[in-house]
Amino acid sequence: MRKRRIQKLAASLSMLVLVSGIVTGCAVLPASLGGPVTPAWELPPPPPSEGAIVPEGALHRKELPNGMSIVILEDDRLPRVSFGLEVRRGAGSVAPSQAGIAAIATEVMQRGAGDRDGLALAKVVEDAGASLSVSADWDTTGVSLSGLSEDRALLMEILEDVALRPRFDQEEFDKAMAEHQAGLIAAQDDPATLIRWHVLRALYEGHRYGLPRSGTAETAASFDIAVAQAYWTDRFVPRDTIFWAVGDVDAESLVADVQRVFGDLPDVEGVPNTPPPAGRTPLARRIIIVDKPDLGQARIILAHEGISRTEPLRIPIDLMNDALGGSGFSSRLMKSVRSDAGLTYGVGSGYSLRSQPGPFSISTFTRKEKVREVVDLLLEEMEAISDERPISEEEFEKFISYNVGRFGLSLETSASVLSSLVDLEVHGLPTDSLDTYRSRIRAMTLEEVRSVAKSHLHPDRVAIVLLGPAEDLVPQMEGLDVEEIEIWQP
């Protein structure tokens, strides 16, 4: 009896010690035994998933005998569908004298097709709760429709009319021209737009990239209906066209519809794509001041040639640019020019990716009397990242993680996945590029990123373009190793 009482007392004391420890924090039961659960926000994030982006069996590819490509991504979670045509020719494929015709042609195509004039076409789209868009980028011209999947037959009928039978009525053409010219005039009052136009001229004068995608008032003055119509008919050939679809569709039946509507188009040669610009531009440092006497705040862009969409070194270049100025408040430029010097609210850098190398640029703004200070800081950071202050191990790891996370966020919807797949198709990139992106970026080395900073940044021959009062800016810019300071009129 005495022994049993001693055992009970010992057990009671052990339980008392355990409870006391839990209360005072000296012992913690695991969650499996009823202990506290660590909040999710205190746990480390799970590693990003690797492998296929698209579920098995959801993506379908086909090529018609006439060369038209088909890419369909099935997703029946919502009763909606989007589909359209993407032509591998855009605003860059026209001569500089026709700059802007892509914008005019695609606008008029939305204003009447087949038996429907502009009002009738807009009404049938609106009544179906659908949307219609025709637009041109530098490398592509696209027609897209979106609506309820039960209205697929109607949407296909509209696509057929817009693509094969655009009306190009004179009245609608005149309206579109008037609106376009008004937009060009209004854009000249926007300093950010105006300076970009002059940067293009500084880098690519004589090439199509030397004029804005929308063209100019001078180029638009020569347009007529025949030129606008020819823009589309000359480029819409099967071998240069991708039919795409995403949403609640049956791929097999949709392919049959595409074959019925577009399968009889002849396989003919289309117009040439954008010709390559100069490999190095500018050849020497230039300072160009676009004289705007009324501005109290000057715009600043530093620019030189960049890379194309298919550049093999794109990933290390992206990482280098993130560190320099492409990642917002995490970048060196933002820290140097905004946080430390307090000379601007925003600054950034980036590459314009096209079928041919577009520009690399650093863009910001500041008070007119502080322009030289800002330019010096921008040049200093360009030089430092490629020389005495190369990207650190900490920056490298940070931007690897940043890009892996950003990549996942960019593919949150089926529509965004499909858009990225079509982009790969347009530029002839490997079809598994999305699946392998995370592993490719993790395979980068610090030396690769440091190397592209040396080979793809050129502070010694950059074009420095300023928009502001010349009388205030010229004295500041003297002594920056240029033969002359060029003064341009807006």
Secondary structure by P-SEA (a helix, b strand, c coil): caaaaaaaaaaaaaaaaaaaaaaaccccccccccccccccccccccccccccccccccbbbbbcccbbbbbbbbbccccbbbbbbbbccccccccccccaaaaaaaaaaacccccccaaaaaaaaaaacbbbbbbcccccccccccccccaaaaaaaaaaaaaccccccaaaaaaaaaaaaaaaaaaaacaaaaaaaaaaaaccccccccccccccccccccccaaaaaaaaaaccccccbbbbbbccccaaaaaaaaaaacccccccccccccccccccccccbbbbbcccccccbbbbbbbcccccccccaaaaaaaaaaacccccccccccccccccccccccccccccccccbbbbbccccccccaaaaaaaaaaaaaaaaaccccccaaaaaaaaaaaaaaaaaacccaaaaaaaaaaaaaaccccccccaaaaaaaaccaaaaaaaaaccccccbbbbbbbccccccccccccccccbbbbbcc
